[in-house]
Amino acid sequence: MDLLFEGSGNSNVVNTFYNVITSYKLALVCNLIFHMQLSRKGGSLCAAFALYGCKAKRYNTGTFGMRVSEDIKRIRFNGAENRVGMIYDILRALGRQNINVLNIEVNPPDIFFKVEWPDHITWSHFVRCLRSEISDLGQIAEVDIMEYEKKEKALDIIGENISEGILVIDQRHNITYASKKARNLLGLTASQHPPNLSSLMQSRKLEPLLPLDEDRDNVEVTITWQGKSTRVVTSIRTITNEEGTPSGALVILRELDDVRQLIQSVSAPTLVDFHDIVGKSQVLGNAINLAKAVAPTNMSVMLRGESGTGKELFARAIHKNSARKDGPFIAVNCAAIPDSLLESEFFGYDRGAFTGASAGGKQGLFELATHGTLFLDEVGDLSPPLQAKIVRAIQEQRIRRIGGRHEVQIDVRIISATNKDLESMIAEGTFREDLFYRLNVIPIWIPPLRHRKEDIPLLAEHFVRSLAGELGKPDLRLTESAMEKLVFHNWPGNVRELQNVILRAAVLANDKIEPAQILIEEPAPQADVTSPGFVRQEGLAHYNTSCLHEAQGPVTQDKPVQLPAGVPVNLPELIDEIQTYYLAQAARQYSSSRKIAKALGISHTTVINKMKQLIR
């Protein structure tokens, strides 16, 4: 027999062992050879039986040592009396017929033998001989496969197809099993007998060396072989016997790119497409068309515009329409990270880099975004020292972790966003000119909401539809007068402010959102903004007077227009001045376009159109 361990007549060792290896990450630990001494009181059956592992033949046959031949038979003895010496009697009877025993498996009430079958013995003769020698033997039958072979086949399939690399080592750090993925990572062939893991770590330049004497999780290791460096995340589980004595270890290897893909598949943010951006205005359409054109390229894009205009939506849409759409999209608000943590967040650190550093090190944002897109929001808030490092990272596509000795290759597309005047910051010396030109390859300006008033009704209806289901108000809608109030507001907070106003109104309303529920916080008045002829009013009046003032300049209340005494005159300009004056006067007294229209003897649609013309 090849490999033996002594035990009782119960084969729970095999079953328990199989249950362990087919759970979580301890797959394939069956390839360790266990030697256990079990005993039972009262003179019950004590026998020798074998679990045939892969240690002897794994790397020669490509299987778990199974021998497939017409000269091999697997025999089951069923219903044999559970008595001391039964297996010994069967072995002695087989020996008298010159039958070589390869393996024995005991699973009461069955006893299995795997034997080499001589050509000169017939099955009927074999059965007669055994029954003549062992009267209480029970049923004798030939079977196709033994239980341990079924489990070995299942484990072989697992080992060849599992995405993680699995190494099983003994107490001397000899590798007793290596899965297909592990062999690929370590440069081993299926026919090659694996070396000692300690020597393998030296030849493959593993950094840092793996600690094999204790359980560890997520230790990052670099494997260098034939000029190629591969970063892997390793976990180690020590294997002990029932007495707690260490008998080996299980090493799990996960390629870092696979880990990134797993993180991306589990925690990937919802990406939007260009058709998800609400609006039909020409200025917004121009920005979307430019973004669509640049999305398939690998160029850096800078999104510029006021806060709340939807710059991150554009960034996500660009990523989704790029060749990197299957990679990660990592968004970071540069203004939200303390200066003391910026470098470690962007570039990561190796273990022991500083007090309190994670034992396994940490990947930075550049590494996490590899093969994907890194979105730098509020890029104008980066500190000058970090700006210099980011310039080099973008240019070289390499980074060095804090405390690290080696550079890490990255593959990242940068999309940045800001609401600051970076040109002025460059002149002041607070933003690096070289970083600006690295990021500002394709600038895209996102228009503020006040420059695309025709999009306000679309956005408002979109937000109302979304909130109707969320708040359990399926009939929720905006009244016409409420919509007018939204259209006439200047929206300094842009789309984000509009969304918040709609949310407040939806909570307060039942089914109809009325103007009273449109709670708009007006900015504090400024003395140099409004002339005597444009006194600020609440709601619509404020919008009208301020917008008319911006468009036409201040006029006096007593003499709004100075009419010329004769011709020639610029009649269109004179009519515009008169319209501006009386629209402003009406806006001071009335809070809706319908009341303004009635006072001026025109339709409310004409009022709205005139207002739009005056603010363009």
C-alpha positions as CSV (number, residue, x, y, z in Angstrom):
1,M,0.0,0.0,0.0
2,D,1.2,3.5,-0.8
3,L,0.3,5.7,2.1
4,L,-1.2,4.6,5.4
5,F,-2.6,6.1,8.5
6,E,-4.1,4.1,11.3
7,G,-7.6,4.8,12.6
8,S,-10.9,3.3,13.7
9,G,-13.4,1.7,11.5
10,N,-15.1,5.0,11.0
11,S,-14.0,7.0,7.9
12,N,-15.2,10.4,9.2
13,V,-11.7,11.7,8.7
14,V,-12.2,11.6,4.9
15,N,-15.6,13.2,5.0
16,T,-14.6,15.9,7.4
17,F,-11.5,16.6,5.4
18,Y,-13.6,17.0,2.2
19,N,-16.0,19.3,3.9
20,V,-13.2,21.5,5.1
21,I,-11.5,21.8,1.7
22,T,-14.7,22.6,-0.2
23,S,-15.5,25.5,2.0
24,Y,-14.2,29.1,1.7
25,K,-10.6,29.5,0.6
26,L,-9.2,26.2,2.1
27,A,-9.8,24.4,-1.2
28,L,-7.3,21.6,-2.0
29,V,-5.8,21.3,1.5
30,C,-6.5,17.5,1.0
31,N,-3.1,17.1,-0.4
32,L,-1.4,17.2,2.9
33,I,-0.7,13.8,4.3
34,F,-2.2,13.2,7.8
35,H,-0.9,10.6,10.2
36,M,-3.4,10.2,13.0
37,Q,-3.7,7.7,15.8
38,L,-7.3,6.9,16.8
39,S,-8.4,4.1,19.1
40,R,-11.7,2.7,20.3
41,K,-12.4,1.0,23.6
42,G,-14.0,-2.4,24.0
43,G,-11.9,-4.3,21.5
44,S,-13.8,-3.0,18.5
45,L,-12.4,-3.0,15.0
46,C,-8.9,-1.4,14.6
47,A,-7.5,-1.4,11.1
48,A,-5.1,0.3,8.8
49,F,-6.6,2.2,6.0
50,A,-5.2,4.7,3.5
51,L,-6.1,8.1,2.0
52,Y,-4.2,8.2,-1.3
53,G,-3.0,11.8,-1.7
54,C,-1.2,13.7,-4.4
55,K,2.2,14.0,-2.8
56,A,3.8,11.0,-4.5
57,K,2.4,11.4,-8.1
58,R,0.8,14.7,-8.5
59,Y,3.4,16.3,-10.6
60,N,4.1,13.2,-12.7
61,T,0.6,12.3,-13.8
62,G,-1.2,15.6,-13.8
63,T,-3.9,14.1,-11.6
64,F,-4.3,13.2,-7.9
65,G,-2.3,10.0,-8.3
66,M,-5.2,8.0,-9.7
67,R,-4.3,5.0,-11.8
68,V,-6.7,4.2,-14.6
69,S,-6.2,0.7,-16.0
70,E,-8.0,-2.4,-17.0
71,D,-5.8,-4.2,-14.5
72,I,-7.3,-2.2,-11.6
73,K,-10.3,-3.3,-9.7
74,R,-12.2,-1.6,-6.9
75,I,-14.0,-4.0,-4.6
76,R,-16.6,-3.3,-2.0
77,F,-17.2,-5.7,0.9
78,N,-20.7,-4.9,2.2
79,G,-22.3,-6.0,5.5
80,A,-19.1,-7.5,6.9
81,E,-19.2,-8.1,10.6
82,N,-17.6,-5.2,12.6
83,R,-14.9,-7.2,14.4
84,V,-11.2,-6.9,15.1
85,G,-9.1,-8.4,12.4
86,M,-11.6,-8.3,9.5
87,I,-9.4,-6.2,7.3
88,Y,-6.4,-8.3,8.3
89,D,-8.2,-11.5,7.2
90,I,-9.1,-9.9,3.8
91,L,-5.6,-8.8,3.3
92,R,-4.3,-12.3,4.0
93,A,-6.8,-13.8,1.6
94,L,-5.8,-11.4,-1.1
95,G,-2.1,-12.1,-0.5
96,R,-2.6,-15.8,-0.9
97,Q,-3.9,-15.1,-4.4
98,N,-1.0,-12.7,-5.2
99,I,-3.2,-9.7,-5.5
100,N,-1.4,-6.4,-4.7
101,V,-3.5,-3.9,-2.6
102,L,-3.1,-0.3,-3.6
103,N,-5.6,1.4,-1.2
104,I,-8.1,0.6,1.5
105,E,-11.0,2.8,2.4
106,V,-13.4,2.1,5.3
107,N,-16.8,3.6,5.5
108,P,-18.9,1.3,7.7
109,P,-20.7,-0.9,6.9
110,D,-18.6,-0.9,3.7
111,I,-14.9,-1.7,3.2
112,F,-13.3,-0.8,-0.1
113,F,-10.2,-2.3,-1.6
114,K,-8.3,-1.0,-4.7
115,V,-6.2,-3.8,-6.1
116,E,-4.1,-4.7,-9.1
117,W,-5.9,-7.6,-10.7
118,P,-3.9,-10.6,-12.0
119,D,-4.9,-11.8,-15.5
120,H,-5.2,-15.5,-14.5
121,I,-7.9,-15.0,-11.8
122,T,-11.6,-14.9,-12.7
123,W,-14.1,-13.0,-10.6
124,S,-16.1,-16.1,-9.7
125,H,-13.0,-17.9,-8.5
126,F,-11.9,-14.9,-6.5
127,V,-15.3,-14.7,-4.7
128,R,-15.3,-18.4,-3.9
129,C,-11.8,-18.3,-2.4
130,L,-12.6,-15.3,-0.2
131,R,-15.9,-16.9,1.1
132,S,-14.2,-20.1,1.8
133,E,-11.6,-18.4,4.0
134,I,-13.8,-15.7,5.6
135,S,-17.3,-17.0,6.5
136,D,-18.7,-13.8,7.8
137,L,-17.6,-11.6,4.9
138,G,-21.0,-10.5,3.6
139,Q,-21.6,-9.2,0.0
140,I,-18.7,-8.8,-2.4
141,A,-19.2,-6.4,-5.4
142,E,-17.1,-4.6,-7.9
143,V,-17.5,-0.8,-8.1
144,D,-16.4,1.9,-10.6
145,I,-14.9,4.4,-8.3
146,M,-14.1,4.8,-4.6
147,E,-15.3,7.6,-2.4
148,Y,-11.9,9.2,-1.9
149,E,-11.4,9.2,-5.7
150,K,-14.7,11.1,-6.3
151,K,-13.4,13.7,-3.9
152,E,-10.0,13.8,-5.5
153,K,-11.6,14.3,-8.9
154,A,-13.7,17.2,-7.5
155,L,-10.7,18.7,-5.9
156,D,-8.6,18.4,-9.1
157,I,-11.3,20.3,-11.0
158,I,-11.4,23.0,-8.3
159,G,-7.6,23.3,-8.3
160,E,-7.4,23.7,-12.1
161,N,-10.2,26.2,-12.4
162,I,-10.2,28.3,-9.2
163,S,-9.2,31.9,-9.8
164,E,-6.9,32.1,-6.7
165,G,-3.5,30.4,-6.5
166,I,-3.4,27.7,-3.8
167,L,-0.2,26.4,-2.2
168,V,-0.1,23.7,0.5
169,I,3.2,23.4,2.4
170,D,4.3,21.0,5.1
171,Q,6.2,21.8,8.3
172,R,9.5,22.0,6.4
173,H,7.9,24.5,3.9
174,N,8.0,21.9,1.1
175,I,5.2,22.5,-1.4
176,T,2.9,19.5,-1.4
177,Y,0.4,21.0,-3.8
178,A,0.2,23.9,-6.2
179,S,-2.9,24.8,-8.1
180,K,-2.8,25.9,-11.8
181,K,-3.1,29.6,-11.0
182,A,-0.3,29.3,-8.3
183,R,2.0,27.5,-10.9
184,N,1.4,30.3,-13.4
185,L,2.1,33.0,-10.9
186,L,5.3,31.3,-9.7
187,G,6.6,30.1,-13.1
188,L,6.2,26.4,-12.3
189,T,5.2,23.7,-14.9
190,A,2.7,20.9,-14.2
191,S,5.5,18.2,-14.6
192,Q,8.0,20.1,-12.4
193,H,8.4,18.9,-8.8
194,P,8.0,22.1,-6.8
195,P,10.9,23.3,-4.7
196,N,10.9,24.3,-1.1
197,L,8.8,27.5,-0.7
198,S,11.6,29.3,1.2
199,S,14.0,28.8,-1.7
200,L,11.3,29.7,-4.2
201,M,10.7,33.0,-2.4
202,Q,14.4,33.8,-2.9
203,S,14.5,32.8,-6.6
204,R,11.3,34.6,-7.4
205,K,12.4,37.7,-5.4
206,L,9.3,37.8,-3.3
207,E,9.1,41.1,-1.5
208,P,8.4,41.1,1.4
209,L,9.0,37.5,2.3
210,L,5.9,35.6,3.5
211,P,5.6,34.9,7.2
212,L,4.6,31.3,7.3
213,D,4.3,30.8,11.0
214,E,1.1,32.6,11.7
215,D,-2.3,33.5,10.0
216,R,-2.1,36.6,7.9
217,D,-4.6,38.4,5.7
218,N,-4.1,40.6,2.6
219,V,-0.3,40.8,2.6
220,E,0.8,42.4,-0.7
221,V,3.8,40.7,-2.3
222,T,5.7,41.3,-5.5
223,I,6.8,38.3,-7.5
224,T,9.6,38.9,-10.0
225,W,10.4,36.2,-12.5
226,Q,12.1,36.4,-15.9
227,G,12.0,40.2,-15.8
228,K,8.3,40.4,-15.1
229,S,6.9,41.7,-11.8
230,T,3.5,40.6,-10.6
231,R,1.8,42.1,-7.5
232,V,-0.3,39.6,-5.6
233,V,-2.4,39.7,-2.4
234,T,-1.7,36.8,-0.1
235,S,-3.4,35.2,2.8
236,I,-1.9,32.5,5.0
237,R,-3.7,29.9,7.1
238,T,-1.7,27.6,9.4
239,I,-2.9,23.9,9.5
240,T,-2.8,22.1,12.8
241,N,-3.8,18.6,14.0
242,E,-6.3,17.9,16.7
243,E,-3.7,18.7,19.4
244,G,-3.0,22.1,17.9
245,T,0.4,21.2,16.7
246,P,1.3,23.0,13.4
247,S,1.6,20.6,10.5
248,G,1.8,23.0,7.5
249,A,0.2,26.0,6.0
250,L,-2.2,27.0,3.2
251,V,-1.1,30.0,1.1
252,I,-3.7,31.8,-1.1
253,L,-2.5,34.0,-3.9
254,R,-4.7,36.6,-5.6
255,E,-3.4,38.7,-8.4
256,L,-3.8,42.4,-7.6
257,D,-5.6,43.1,-10.9
258,D,-8.2,40.4,-10.1
259,V,-8.7,42.0,-6.7
260,R,-9.3,45.3,-8.3
261,Q,-11.9,43.8,-10.7
262,L,-13.6,42.1,-7.8
263,I,-13.8,45.4,-5.9
264,Q,-15.1,47.1,-9.0
265,S,-17.8,44.5,-9.6
266,V,-19.0,44.7,-6.0
267,S,-18.7,48.4,-5.3
268,A,-18.8,50.1,-8.7
269,P,-20.8,53.3,-8.6
270,T,-23.7,53.8,-10.9
271,L,-22.6,55.2,-14.2
272,V,-24.7,57.5,-16.3
273,D,-24.8,57.9,-20.0
274,F,-25.0,61.2,-22.0
275,H,-28.7,60.6,-22.6
276,D,-29.2,60.6,-18.8
277,I,-28.2,64.3,-18.7
278,V,-31.4,66.3,-18.7
279,G,-31.7,69.3,-21.0
280,K,-32.3,70.5,-24.5
281,S,-30.6,73.9,-24.6
282,Q,-28.1,74.6,-27.3
283,V,-25.3,75.5,-24.8
284,L,-25.7,72.2,-22.9
285,G,-25.9,70.3,-26.2
286,N,-22.6,71.8,-27.3
287,A,-20.9,70.6,-24.1
288,I,-22.4,67.1,-24.5
289,N,-21.3,66.8,-28.1
290,L,-17.7,67.8,-27.2
291,A,-17.8,65.3,-24.4
292,K,-19.0,62.5,-26.7
293,A,-16.3,63.3,-29.2
294,V,-13.5,63.1,-26.6
295,A,-14.9,60.1,-24.6
296,P,-13.4,57.3,-26.8
297,T,-9.9,58.8,-26.6
298,N,-7.4,58.5,-23.8
299,M,-6.9,62.3,-23.5
300,S,-7.2,64.2,-20.2
301,V,-10.4,66.2,-19.8
302,M,-11.0,69.2,-17.6
303,L,-14.6,70.0,-16.8
304,R,-15.1,73.6,-15.8
305,G,-18.1,75.4,-14.5
306,E,-19.8,76.6,-11.4
307,S,-20.6,74.4,-8.4
308,G,-23.8,72.3,-8.9
309,T,-23.8,72.3,-12.7
310,G,-23.3,68.5,-13.0
311,K,-19.6,68.1,-13.7
312,E,-19.4,64.6,-12.1
313,L,-22.3,63.4,-14.3
314,F,-20.3,64.4,-17.4
315,A,-17.2,62.6,-16.0
316,R,-19.2,59.4,-15.4
317,A,-20.7,59.6,-18.9
318,I,-17.3,60.1,-20.5
319,H,-16.0,57.1,-18.6
320,K,-18.9,54.9,-19.7
321,N,-18.4,55.8,-23.3
322,S,-14.6,55.2,-23.2
323,A,-12.5,52.1,-23.9
324,R,-12.0,51.9,-20.1
325,K,-15.7,51.5,-19.3
326,D,-15.1,48.0,-17.8
327,G,-12.4,49.4,-15.5
328,P,-12.9,51.3,-12.3
329,F,-14.2,54.8,-12.0
330,I,-12.6,56.3,-8.9
331,A,-13.9,59.8,-7.9
332,V,-12.1,61.8,-5.3
333,N,-12.9,65.3,-3.9
334,C,-9.5,66.9,-3.5
335,A,-11.0,69.5,-1.2
336,A,-12.4,66.9,1.3
337,I,-9.1,65.1,2.1
338,P,-6.9,66.7,4.8
339,D,-3.5,67.8,3.6
340,S,-1.8,65.4,5.9
341,L,-3.5,62.4,4.2
342,L,-3.4,63.5,0.6
343,E,-0.2,61.8,-0.4
344,S,-1.0,58.5,1.2
345,E,-4.5,58.5,-0.3
346,F,-3.2,59.2,-3.8
347,F,0.0,57.1,-3.8
348,G,-0.6,54.5,-1.0
349,Y,2.0,53.2,1.3
350,D,4.0,50.0,2.1
351,R,3.7,48.3,5.4
352,G,5.8,49.9,8.2
353,A,5.9,53.2,6.2
354,F,4.9,55.1,9.3
355,T,3.4,54.6,12.8
356,G,-0.2,53.3,12.4
357,A,0.3,52.1,8.9
358,S,-1.7,49.0,8.0
359,A,0.4,45.8,8.3
360,G,-0.3,44.8,4.7
361,G,0.2,48.3,3.2
362,K,-2.4,50.1,1.2
363,Q,-3.1,50.9,-2.4
364,G,-3.5,54.5,-3.4
365,L,-6.1,56.0,-5.6
366,F,-3.8,55.8,-8.7
367,E,-3.4,52.1,-8.2
368,L,-7.1,51.5,-7.6
369,A,-7.9,53.4,-10.8
370,T,-5.5,51.4,-12.9
371,H,-7.1,50.4,-16.3
372,G,-9.9,52.9,-15.5
373,T,-10.5,56.6,-14.8
374,L,-9.5,58.8,-11.9
375,F,-11.8,61.7,-11.4
376,L,-10.2,64.6,-9.6
377,D,-13.0,66.9,-8.4
378,E,-12.1,70.3,-7.0
379,V,-8.6,69.9,-8.5
380,G,-7.8,73.5,-7.7
381,D,-7.6,72.7,-4.0
382,L,-4.6,70.4,-4.4
383,S,-1.5,71.5,-2.4
384,P,1.5,72.6,-4.5
385,P,3.8,69.8,-3.2
386,L,1.2,67.2,-4.2
387,Q,0.7,68.9,-7.6
388,A,4.3,68.2,-8.5
389,K,4.0,64.5,-7.7
390,I,0.8,64.2,-9.7
391,V,2.5,65.8,-12.7
392,R,5.1,63.1,-12.6
393,A,2.6,60.3,-12.1
394,I,0.6,61.5,-15.1
395,Q,3.7,61.9,-17.3
396,E,5.5,58.6,-16.4
397,Q,2.4,56.5,-15.5
398,R,4.4,55.2,-12.6
399,I,4.2,55.9,-8.8
400,R,6.1,55.1,-5.7
401,R,4.3,54.3,-2.5
402,I,5.2,56.0,0.7
403,G,8.0,53.9,2.2
404,G,8.2,51.8,-1.0
405,R,11.5,50.9,-2.8
406,H,10.0,50.1,-6.2
407,E,7.9,52.0,-8.6
408,V,4.5,50.7,-9.5
409,Q,3.2,50.8,-13.1
410,I,-0.2,52.4,-13.5
411,D,-2.6,52.9,-16.4
412,V,-5.0,55.8,-15.6
413,R,-7.0,58.3,-17.5
414,I,-7.4,61.6,-15.6
415,I,-10.7,63.6,-15.7
416,S,-10.5,66.7,-13.5
417,A,-13.1,69.3,-12.5
418,T,-13.0,72.8,-11.0
419,N,-15.0,75.9,-10.4
420,K,-12.0,78.1,-9.8
421,D,-10.1,80.4,-12.1
422,L,-7.0,78.3,-12.5
423,E,-5.4,80.8,-14.9
424,S,-5.4,83.4,-12.1
425,M,-4.1,80.9,-9.6
426,I,-1.2,80.1,-12.0
427,A,-0.4,83.9,-12.1
428,E,-0.5,83.9,-8.3
429,G,1.7,80.9,-8.1
430,T,-0.8,78.7,-6.2
431,F,-1.4,76.2,-9.1
432,R,1.4,74.7,-11.2
433,E,1.3,75.6,-14.9
434,D,2.7,72.2,-16.0
435,L,-0.1,70.4,-14.2
436,F,-2.7,72.7,-15.7
437,Y,-1.5,71.8,-19.2
438,R,-1.4,68.1,-18.4
439,L,-5.0,68.2,-17.2
440,N,-6.5,70.9,-19.5
441,V,-5.9,69.0,-22.7
442,I,-9.6,69.0,-23.6
443,P,-11.5,71.7,-21.6
444,I,-15.3,71.4,-21.5
445,W,-17.4,74.2,-20.0
446,I,-20.6,73.2,-18.3
447,P,-23.1,76.1,-18.5
448,P,-24.8,77.4,-15.4
449,L,-28.5,77.0,-15.1
450,R,-29.3,80.7,-15.6
451,H,-27.8,80.4,-19.1
452,R,-30.2,77.6,-20.1
453,K,-33.5,78.6,-18.7
454,E,-35.4,76.4,-21.1
455,D,-34.0,73.4,-19.3
456,I,-35.6,74.3,-15.9
457,P,-39.0,72.8,-16.7
458,L,-37.4,69.6,-17.9
459,L,-35.2,69.3,-14.8
460,A,-38.1,70.2,-12.5
461,E,-40.4,67.6,-14.0
462,H,-37.6,65.0,-13.9
463,F,-37.0,65.6,-10.2
464,V,-40.8,65.6,-9.4
465,R,-41.2,62.2,-11.2
466,S,-38.3,60.7,-9.2
467,L,-39.6,62.0,-5.9
468,A,-43.2,60.9,-6.6
469,G,-42.4,57.2,-6.3
470,E,-39.9,57.8,-3.5
471,L,-42.3,59.7,-1.3
472,G,-45.4,57.6,-2.2
473,K,-47.1,60.5,-4.0
474,P,-47.8,59.1,-7.5
475,D,-50.0,62.1,-8.5
476,L,-47.4,64.7,-7.5
477,R,-47.0,67.5,-10.1
478,L,-46.0,71.2,-10.4
479,T,-48.7,73.8,-11.0
480,E,-48.2,76.3,-13.8
481,S,-47.6,79.2,-11.4
482,A,-45.1,77.1,-9.4
483,M,-43.2,76.4,-12.6
484,E,-43.2,80.1,-13.5
485,K,-41.6,80.8,-10.1
486,L,-38.9,78.3,-10.8
487,V,-38.2,79.6,-14.3
488,F,-37.9,83.2,-13.1
489,H,-35.3,82.4,-10.3
490,N,-31.7,83.0,-11.1
491,W,-30.4,79.7,-9.5
492,P,-26.9,80.7,-8.2
493,G,-26.6,77.1,-6.9
494,N,-27.5,75.7,-10.3
495,V,-29.0,72.3,-10.7
496,R,-28.2,71.2,-7.2
497,E,-30.1,74.1,-5.8
498,L,-33.1,73.4,-8.0
499,Q,-33.1,69.8,-6.9
500,N,-33.1,70.8,-3.2
501,V,-35.9,73.3,-3.8
502,I,-38.0,70.6,-5.5
503,L,-37.3,68.1,-2.7
504,R,-38.5,70.6,-0.1
505,A,-41.6,71.4,-2.1
506,A,-42.4,67.7,-2.7
507,V,-42.3,67.0,1.0
508,L,-44.6,69.9,1.9
509,A,-47.1,69.3,-1.0
510,N,-49.9,66.8,-1.2
511,D,-50.5,66.2,-4.9
512,K,-49.9,69.7,-6.3
513,I,-46.8,71.8,-5.7
514,E,-48.0,75.4,-5.4
515,P,-45.8,78.6,-5.4
516,A,-46.1,78.9,-1.7
517,Q,-44.2,75.6,-1.3
518,I,-41.4,76.7,-3.6
519,L,-39.1,78.0,-0.8
520,I,-36.2,79.8,-2.4
521,E,-33.5,81.4,-0.2
522,E,-32.6,84.7,-1.7
523,P,-29.0,86.0,-1.4
524,A,-28.3,89.0,0.8
525,P,-28.9,92.3,-1.2
526,Q,-25.9,94.2,-2.4
527,A,-26.0,98.0,-2.5
528,D,-24.1,98.3,-5.8
529,V,-26.3,95.8,-7.7
530,T,-29.7,97.4,-7.8
531,S,-30.5,101.0,-8.9
532,P,-33.4,103.1,-7.5
533,G,-35.5,102.0,-10.4
534,F,-35.1,98.3,-9.6
535,V,-36.0,97.8,-6.0
536,R,-35.7,94.1,-5.0
537,Q,-39.0,92.3,-4.5
538,E,-39.7,88.7,-3.4
539,G,-39.9,85.9,-5.9
540,L,-40.6,86.8,-9.4
541,A,-40.2,90.6,-9.0
542,H,-36.7,90.1,-7.7
543,Y,-35.8,87.9,-10.7
544,N,-37.3,90.4,-13.2
545,T,-35.8,93.5,-11.8
546,S,-32.3,92.0,-11.3
547,C,-32.3,90.4,-14.7
548,L,-33.6,93.5,-16.5
549,H,-30.9,95.5,-14.7
550,E,-28.2,93.1,-15.8
551,A,-29.4,93.2,-19.4
552,Q,-30.2,96.9,-19.9
553,G,-28.4,98.9,-17.2
554,P,-30.1,101.2,-14.7
555,V,-32.9,103.6,-15.6
556,T,-34.6,106.3,-13.6
557,Q,-38.0,105.8,-12.2
558,D,-39.4,109.2,-13.1
559,K,-38.0,109.5,-16.7
560,P,-37.4,106.0,-17.9
561,V,-36.9,106.9,-21.6
562,Q,-35.9,110.2,-23.1
563,L,-37.9,110.5,-26.3
564,P,-36.1,112.3,-29.2
565,A,-37.8,115.4,-30.6
566,G,-37.6,114.4,-34.2
567,V,-36.1,112.0,-36.7
568,P,-34.0,110.1,-37.5
569,V,-34.2,107.8,-34.6
570,N,-33.3,104.2,-33.8
571,L,-36.9,103.0,-33.4
572,P,-36.1,99.3,-32.5
573,E,-33.8,100.4,-29.7
574,L,-36.3,103.0,-28.5
575,I,-39.1,100.3,-28.3
576,D,-36.8,98.0,-26.4
577,E,-36.1,100.7,-23.8
578,I,-39.8,101.4,-23.4
579,Q,-40.6,97.6,-23.0
580,T,-37.8,97.2,-20.5
581,Y,-39.0,100.1,-18.4
582,Y,-42.6,99.0,-18.2
583,L,-41.8,95.3,-17.6
584,A,-39.6,96.4,-14.7
585,Q,-42.3,98.6,-13.3
586,A,-44.9,95.8,-13.5
587,A,-42.5,93.3,-12.0
588,R,-42.1,95.6,-8.9
589,Q,-45.9,95.4,-8.3
590,Y,-46.9,91.9,-9.4
591,S,-45.6,88.5,-8.5
592,S,-46.6,86.4,-11.6
593,S,-46.3,86.7,-15.4
594,R,-50.1,86.6,-15.7
595,K,-50.6,89.6,-13.5
596,I,-47.8,91.5,-15.3
597,A,-49.4,90.5,-18.7
598,K,-52.8,91.8,-17.6
599,A,-51.3,95.1,-16.4
600,L,-49.5,95.6,-19.7
601,G,-52.3,94.3,-21.9
602,I,-50.2,91.4,-23.4
603,S,-50.2,87.6,-23.0
604,H,-48.2,86.0,-20.2
605,T,-46.3,84.0,-22.9
606,T,-45.2,87.3,-24.4
607,V,-44.0,88.4,-20.9
608,I,-41.9,85.2,-20.5
609,N,-40.4,85.5,-24.0
610,K,-39.5,89.2,-23.4
611,M,-37.9,88.3,-20.1
612,K,-35.7,85.6,-21.8
613,Q,-34.7,88.1,-24.6
614,L,-33.7,90.7,-22.1
615,I,-31.4,88.4,-20.1
616,R,-29.5,86.9,-23.1
